[in-house]
């Protein structure tokens, strides 16, 4: 029953994170910021996420190097932390250059916040990926709540402050970015401290030429894969901003934030099998992916059905009708989020079990091309709703490509993915009992 408890506890934590993200993204920041300022806030965070996601990709080697290749932990940690130090120096130098020109362009002030936040986000990612590779899921669950919980507390404070002193309204966007940066300082510090406690050693940069080449080669490919994944997630937001403007971006980002609450279900399950996909023997890993796919699809479809009935009224009443135009986009996006939520299972199998990092790159490029072409065609004609159609279509393309590649590599039939076994039914019964 320990595994069942752990599964339910992880899902509970993930839903807690999703709930906090929903409170922040739907019911706090959009209420005290204007629709235009909320659009600026969302766009800056999108570009920040693209940069941080790419640089954080080297942390994926923790799982592959420690669990699959059985390399020395200290050596892997030393090289990756040395990479982090180089990233921090380079980003710091760029931030100094941007700061020199920030007084001439107010937008650069917000860009400066994003630049300072990048090393913090990368440090947090490396620390949590290390903990995840060690299969310390309970610690990981707690750490993943720190940043968003801290930011929600600050956002509540800003909401109260605005009601008490309306004169701060012109400074709310700057204060929001300040709160966001402070939340990352706290979360990164907490993650490093926790990783040191779990490992019992300090995370010190060091040189290990014998494994550095392997880490760089693998890290570059997985970083590019993660960047493409993030661009696949956020490329539509960027194109809406370019083609339809900041206000449309704000409305569209509301739909994206609401639909991605569903993604936390699949990501919580992925956390539980992250280390096992690499450490299991080939046949065991294949069966693990197939069973996880079936269980995840049941949970995603059930949750999506509930959200389709509950989220639109929440958006309408909580935001006094200001974001009602985002509801149709949300209804389209949530369908795509279902298939996106299980696609990562197959790409993770390719990279961590098979060591094949090229296919996820090709899949993401095809998905991005689909997204971009449809956005360019649809957004000028039907507005940001075209971004939702384009994004959902791209998710389906990536899903079908990933399933086909998985079946070809494993010599399995599509029936093996969808056919429930006695073990599956027993697991569902245990989940219902423990829930």
Secondary structure, DSSP 8 states (H G I E B T S, - for coil): -HHHHHHHHHHHHHHHHHHHHHIIIIIIHHHHS-HHHHHHHHHHHHHHHHHHHHHHGGGGHIIIIIIIS---HHHHHHHHHHHHHHHHHHHHHHHHHHHHHGGG-HHHHHHHHHHHHHHHHHHHHHHHHHHHHTT-HHHHHHHHHHHHHHHHHHHHHHHHHHHH-GGGGGGHHHHHHHHHHHHHHHHHHHHHHHHHHHHSS-------HHHHHHHHHHHHHHHHHHHHHHHHHHHHHHHHHHHH-HHHHHHHHHHHHHHTTTHHHHHHHHHHHHHHHHHS-HHHHHHHHHHHHHHHHHHHHHHHHHHHHHHHHHHHHHTTTTTGGGHHHHHHHHHHHHHHHHHHHHHHIIIIIS---HHHHHHHHHHHHHHHHHHHHHHHHHTTHHHHHHHHHHHHHHHHHHHHHHHHHHT--THHHH---HHHHHHHHHHHHH-
